[in-house]
Amino acid sequence: MWAPPDFNVLWAAHHVDAPYDTAALEGLLGRGLKLFSYPPTFLVVTFPLNWLSIQAAYLCWMALSSALLVTSIRHAAGPVLLFLPAVFIAGLLGQTSIVMGALLFVAATTFNRPIIAGVLLGIAACIKPQIGVLVPFLLLGARQWIPIAAALATVAFLSLAATLTYGPGIWMDWLRSLPEFMRANDAALSARYLALPGLWKAAPLALGALLAWTAGRRGNPQSGMAIAVATGLLGSMHALDYDAAALAPFAVAAALTLDWRGLGCGLAMLFPPTAWSVAIFAGFASLLATNALNPPRKLAPIRSPDD
């Protein structure tokens, strides 16, 4: 059975002695440049991949990822998420951005259960930290001290687990692997980048931090999280088209409010994922977060009529 090359590397990292050794990965998967860039904590979160064949692992990964994403918005419209272009691309590649979207959306809509929200944010940070780089500004603006503490404790626990499992040298192996990974991606995948070039990255990061903090202060964590993720992608050192899948639940939930700004968020996600579509999404999410132009309908966790 076929498994996509991106997922192959995630699986192979669990089946070699040195997950950041390109030669070891190529020895298992065959010829061609194979690079694993996820932090050591990712290996702990996805440890069950050790027990599965590559085909079974891919099927289980996609089934779990899809189920988490669909159920994250708690609405009958959940299956629509699987047909959004960014989600479809991420699914074909077996990427982690689908899981990231589910974790971040559920965290943003469970601030009334702060420990759960913090644990989910901590797990997300241990999978793909660059997507949530601006989330702390939302938490600080909302004065969500318990989620901050729970997230830090989760990261610390998983980091300790990674160190005990793979040895302290695993962290330097990871850091040393990143320059080669970035060079390879710049050479082969720059046309698919969501991140802005050069110093232009600073603009969305600065504006996103301010808007996420403002959304937190105004008690609008869902839109604030959407802004933090979208602008974080635009300012990331490494964000590709499939990473826009992390915005999918925010877009659908916003569109379901039938507010024109929410519909704008949803419409932006119907286009192929590019820096332009992510920027448009961020713009409409910012209007929602700041209550600009006219007060929006309350953007709260969406539940089905049977809940």
Phi, psi and omega in degrees: 000142180286142170225139186292152184299324179297315180289327178308318182292320178300318180290315184296329180300336178274351188240017173232160181288329183234095187296340181259012178266111183301320181296322180293319179294318178294326178295330179273321188262344182109181186293155180115148184293120180239119184231132178248122188243357183288152180293161180303332179297332177299323180296329178286314182299323184255027184306326179301343176298341176299332190263357188242150169292164184296323180290314179296322180297317180295316179298316179294320180298314182288323178296314180293315180300313181296317180296317179297318181293313183297318183278348185297326183272353174053053182209151181298340180279002183308317181300339177303329182304325185290346183257000176289142186307315182295321179292320179298316179296314180298321179294318179299327183269350184071033185280164184272352185294338176293312177297320180300317178300316180296314181298314184291321180292314179297320178299317182293337183254012178231034177296342175287350172237076194298326180292317178299314179301316181294319179297317179297319178294323177295319177296317178300318180295332180277348178265305184217080189299331184294336181288329184254024187297333181262358180301323178304329179293323175297314182295320178293319178297323180275357181056045180267077186289323181294313175301324178298313180296318180294321178295315179297320179295321179295314178298317180297317180297312182291327176293319177296318179299319179295320181294317180291327183282317188249354181092154183297335180293345181299330182290319177291325176300317180296310183297321179291336182280340188293317179302317179296320179298315181295319179297317180296319180289321177299324182284324189254334192232014184300332180291344182257006183289137168273330183293142178286156183281150170052222183287351175299339178300331185295328184296306179295328179295314180293313181293319179297321178298316180295314183290323177295318177297317180298317178299320177298317179297328182270007177070035181236067186294331183293311177292325178297320177294320178300317178295314182301317181290313183297311181289330174297322176295317181294332181257007185285154172286338183208102175214122181251176186305321183293340179292340177295345176301336178294341179272348190303310181295328177293321181293314181292317179298320179294317180297327182290346174286343182064011170285143187297330177287323175295320176297326176297320176300315180295318180297322180299328182277354177279345180270157175305138185291120175220174176300326180293315181293323177292320178296320177296317176303313181298323179296313179293322178297325178293322176296322176294315186293326184263005182056034185287146173074314171196149184298128179280165169295151183300127181263091185240169176306133185267132182235150178285160182300337182278348183291000000 
